[in-house]
Amino acid sequence: MHQGDAEHARGVYHINAVDEITQWEIVAAVPRISEAYLEPVLVMVLAQFPFVIHGFHSDNGSEFINQTVARLLNKLMIEQTKSRPRHSNDNGLAETKNGAIIRKHMGWGHLQGVHADPIQQFYSAHLNPYLNYHRPCAQADVEVDAKGRIRRRYRRYQTPLETLLKLPKPQQYLRPGLTVATLERIAGLMSDTEAARRMQQAKHRLFEQLRKTA
């Protein structure tokens, strides 16, 4: 997702990856879309998921469907699919997260691409941990009615970690060397309220820094 250009200054690009089962979400920032920036940030994004990734569904934009990304995913034994043109529902979960998370916290105004590094540091150290360990998400229960129509009912609100741990034998999905106890320990380091407070404070410091260097 692009933060917009202004005159001769290119805006930062946000990369938003969301797991369709648990809603585990990793947000990243790059100064521009190119193979040189996409490959290292994709490696970093995939490494922040606590479970093994088997499939990667990309936006239809050609900037994501390039030989470098495809080669990386193939090396990691990850199957890649992509959205169809003019079918926004193909990536509906990520689209809703773009608005509910990135636009909510980063706004709509122009942010220069040269600020991608401090934005990325804020994402890795504060926003991503808050989203996955402390922020409840609406979880859909899929129901099929008598006429075969699929309906989604949102009755459960829980963090991505809580959703992960409620799967049958969650340890089987985790990356080698990572345990359920480790994830629970990370979540227990602070309350949800304290995590939100610290994230907001870090965001305030980030924008103060961006204003001084604008």
LINBEL-V521035 format. One record per pair of residues at least 24 apart in sequence whose ideal C-beta (glycine too) atoms are under 10 Angstrom apart, sorted by the first residue. I is the first residue (numbers start at 1). GAP is how many residues later the second one is. Records with the same first field share a line. If there is no record, write none. Layout:
# LINBEL-V521035
I: GAP, GAP
This chain:
# LINBEL-V521035
1: 26, 58, 93, 94, 96, 97, 98, 101, 102, 105
2: 30, 31, 109, 111
3: 26, 99, 100, 103, 104, 105, 106, 107, 108, 109, 110, 112, 113, 116
4: 104, 105, 106, 107, 108
5: 105, 107, 108
6: 103, 104, 105, 106
7: 103
9: 101, 102, 103, 104, 105, 205
10: 100, 102, 103, 104
11: 98, 99, 100, 101, 102, 104, 105
12: 94, 98, 99, 100, 101, 102, 103, 104, 105, 107, 108, 198
13: 24, 25, 28, 50, 98, 100, 103
14: 84, 87, 88, 89, 92, 97, 102, 105, 106, 109
15: 26, 27, 29, 30, 44, 49, 87, 105, 108
16: 29, 43, 75, 77, 78, 79, 81, 82, 85, 86, 107
17: 24, 25, 28, 29, 31, 32, 36, 39, 40, 41, 77, 80
18: 39, 73, 75, 76, 77, 78, 79, 80, 83, 113, 119, 142
19: 30, 31, 32, 34, 74, 113, 141, 144, 145
20: 35, 37, 71, 72, 73, 74
21: 30, 118, 139, 142, 143, 146, 152
22: 27, 28, 29, 110, 115, 117, 136, 137, 138, 139, 140, 141, 142, 143, 144, 145, 148, 151
23: 70, 74, 108, 109, 112, 113, 114, 115, 116, 117, 135, 136, 137, 140, 141
24: 24, 25, 26, 27, 104, 107, 108, 109, 113, 135, 136, 137, 139, 140
25: 24, 68, 69, 72, 76, 77, 102, 103, 106, 107, 110, 112, 135
26: 97, 98, 101, 102, 105, 106
27: 70, 71, 74, 75, 78, 79, 92, 93, 95, 96, 97, 100, 101, 104
28: 88, 91, 92, 95, 96, 100
29: 73, 77, 82, 84, 86, 87, 88, 89, 90, 91, 92, 93, 94, 95
30: 83, 86, 87, 89, 90
31: 81, 82, 83, 84, 85, 86, 88, 89
32: 31, 81, 84
33: 28, 29, 30, 31, 33, 80
34: 29, 32, 34
35: 28, 31, 32, 33, 34, 36, 37
36: 32
37: 76, 79
38: 25, 26, 28, 30, 31, 34
39: 27, 29, 30, 32, 33
40: 32
41: 75, 79
42: 26, 27, 30, 31, 34
43: 29, 33
44: 76, 80
45: 78, 79, 83
46: 26, 27, 30, 32, 129
47: 128
48: 75, 76, 80, 81, 84
49: 83, 125, 126
50: 82, 110, 111, 114, 120, 123, 124, 125, 128, 129, 130, 132, 133, 136
51: 113, 116, 119, 121, 122, 123, 124, 127
52: 24, 25, 26, 120, 121, 122, 123, 124, 126
53: 24, 25, 26, 122
54: 24, 25, 119
55: 24, 25, 26
56: 24, 25, 26
57: 24, 25, 26, 33, 34, 36, 37
58: 24, 25, 32, 33, 36
59: 24, 29, 31, 32, 35, 36
60: 24, 25, 26, 27, 28, 30, 31
61: 24
93: 44, 47
96: 42
97: 34, 40
100: 35, 37
101: 26, 30, 34
102: 25
105: 25, 26, 94, 95, 98, 101
106: 97, 100, 101
107: 100
110: 104
111: 96, 99, 103
112: 98, 101, 102
114: 96, 99
115: 91, 94, 95, 98, 99
118: 87, 88, 89, 91, 92, 95
119: 87, 88, 90, 91
121: 81, 85
122: 77, 80, 81, 83, 84, 85, 87
123: 83
125: 73, 74, 77
126: 69, 72, 73, 74, 75, 76, 77, 79, 80
127: 72, 75, 76, 79
128: 71
129: 57, 58, 60, 61, 66, 69, 70
130: 29, 60, 62, 65, 66, 67, 68, 69, 70, 72
131: 28, 29, 64, 68
132: 27, 28, 29, 31, 32, 51, 54, 55
133: 26, 27, 28, 29, 50, 51, 53, 54, 55, 56, 57, 59, 62
134: 25, 26, 27, 53, 56, 57, 58, 59, 60, 61, 62, 64, 65
135: 24, 25, 57, 60, 61, 64
136: 24, 26, 27, 56
137: 25, 26
139: 24, 27
159: 28, 33
161: 25, 26
162: 25
